[in-house]
Amino acid sequence: MATTTRTPVLTDLLGAREGAALRLRQAVLVVLGVAALAIAAKIKVPMWPSPVPITLGTFAVLTIGAAYGARLGLVTILAYMAIGALGFDVFANSSAENSGLAYMLGGTGGYLLGFVLATGFLGFAARRGWDRSVVKMALAMLVGNALIYVPGLLWLHQFTTGWAQTLQWGFTPYLIGDAIKLALAALLFPAIWKLVGKARG
């Protein structure tokens, strides 16, 4: 009978693996993950000469998926979405006046769906060891970004006058920043695993 390959993700290295201690560890990780997502969504780094800054929200989404695995990653991203739906200002462009379900169903709603899809995929890939290879991690990040952009652009298209405007608003300005974040994650995760291996050795 075929078996599914399941390798540890980074958060599996943190403490208990069974019982009440495991549940407590998972709860703490979800809370920390939601906080990290909310903070990262608000961080914008200027990227001259591009007029569009790099935002860390998508980087946080993808790296949490890889570090947490699919199951815990999805619980975390869905908790983040639920908090946002309740009206808390946790999204990149939300505010006290524009938040909750009204914001989530606006022009960026498709990207939020993409966050869930991408988190699940990155967790799936990490469970199969992709986060230990630079090439495979880069590929996982590329697919993760595609899973964010496809529903994001399809949804955004409803709010624009055509595909040229859709791509201008929701795709082309972010390519440089996404390429940088992809490269960073592709180098970071394998480097962490190498350090873990050396520490255990």
N, C-alpha and C positions, 0 to 999 in steps of 0.2 A: 504494500500500500504506500502511495506517495506521501511524503511528509513536507510540510511547509517550512522553508528555511526561515529561522527567526533568530536574529542576533541582537545583542543588547544595544540600546541607545544610551546616550550620555547620562540621562537622568537615572537610568537603572543602576548607575554606580554610586548613587547617593543613598546610603542607608538601607533600611529594611526592605525585604522583598516579599513579605507575607504578613498576614494578620492585621491587627489594629494599627501597628506601627506603619505598615505599608499604606493603609488608607489615610493615615495622618500625613504621611509624606506626600501622597498624591494631592491631598487637599491644599497643603501648603504650596505645592508647585503650581496648582491651578490659580491660586490667589496671586502668587508672584508673577505668573505668566500674564494674567489679566492686567496687572499693574504695569508690567513691561510693555504690553501692547498699547495701553492708554498713553503712557509717557512717550514711547517711540513715535506714535501717530502725530504728536505735536512737535517733534523735532524736525527742523528743516535746515539743511546745510546748503549755503549758496554754492552754486556750481558755475563759476564764470568760465566762458562767456555766455553760457546758456542762461536765459532769463528765468528758467524753472529750477528751483532748488531741489536737492536730493532730500526725499523724506525717508525716515527710517521705519515707517509703518510696515511696508511690505517686507523689508528685511527681517523685522521682528516676527512677522507671521511665518515666513518660510523657515527661519532658524528655530522657532519654537516647535514647528512640525517635525523638524529633523532631530532636535534634542529630546523631545518628549515621546516620539512615536505617534502613530496614527490615533490610537484610542484616547490617550491622555491629551494629545494635541487638539483633537476635535472637541473634547470636553472643555478645554481652555478657551478655544476660539468661540464656541457656542455660548459660554458664560460671558465672554466679552461682548458678543452681539446682544445677549439678553440685557446686560447692563446698559448698553447703548440704546436699546429699544425702550428702556424705562425712562430715557430722557437725560441720562448723564452725558456730559460733554467729553466723550472718549475717542471720537473719530477725528481724522486729520483736519477736516474742514467744518466740523460741527461747532456749534456755539450755544450759548444760553438761549438764543432766539431761534436757532435752527438745529434741532436735535430730535432724538426719539425716532418713532416710526416715520414721521414726515421727512426727516433727513434720509433715513435708510431707503425710502422709496423714491428719492430724488435721483438726480443724474448719476450719482456714484453708487447706487444700489447694487448694480451688477458686479462691481468690484468687491463688495462685501461678500456676495455669494462666492466669488472667485477665491476669497481668502479661505473660506471653509474647504473648498475643493483642493486648493493648494496645500493647506495644512495636512489634510488626509493623505495626499500623494507623497509629500516629503516624509511624513511619518512612515508610510509604507516602504518607501525607498530606503530610509535609514534602517528599518528592521531587516533589510536584506543586505546591509553592509555598504550601501552606496556612499555613505558619509565618511568612509575611510579611504576613498580614492578621490584624487583631485578631479580626474576626468568624469567619473560617475557622479560626483557631487555637483560639478558644473552642469552636467546633463539634467540632473534632478532639479536644480535651480531654474534651468531654462524651461523645463516642462512646467514647473510650478508657476513661473511668470506667465506662461501661456494660459494656464488654467485661471489665472487672475484676469488677464486681458480679454479672453474670448467672451465670457459673460459680461465683463465690464463694458466692452465696446458695443456688444449687441444691445445692452440696456441703454447705454448712453445715446445710441443712434436715434432712439425715440425722441430725444430732446434737442436734436440738431437738424440742420437743413439738408444734410446729405453725408455720405461717407467721408468726403474730403474734410469737412468740418469735424466729424467724429474723430478721425485720426489726428487732426490738428489739436483738438482739445484733450484727447484721452490716450494718445499713444506716442507719437513722435517726440514730444518734449521730454519724455521720461526715459528714452532709450539709453542715454549716456549714464544716467544714474543707475539704471538697472544693470547695465554691464559692469559697473564698478562693484555693486553689491553682489552680483553673481560671482565675480572673481574673488571677492573677499571671503564669501562663505565657502567657495570651493577650496580655498587655501586654509581657512581657519579650522574647519572640522577635521580633516585628515591630520593637521598639525596637533590638535588636541588629543586625538587618538594615539598618535605617536608618543606624546608625553605620558599618556596613561600607560602605554605599554612599557615605557622605560621605568616609570615609577613602580610598576608591578614586578619588573625584572630585577 
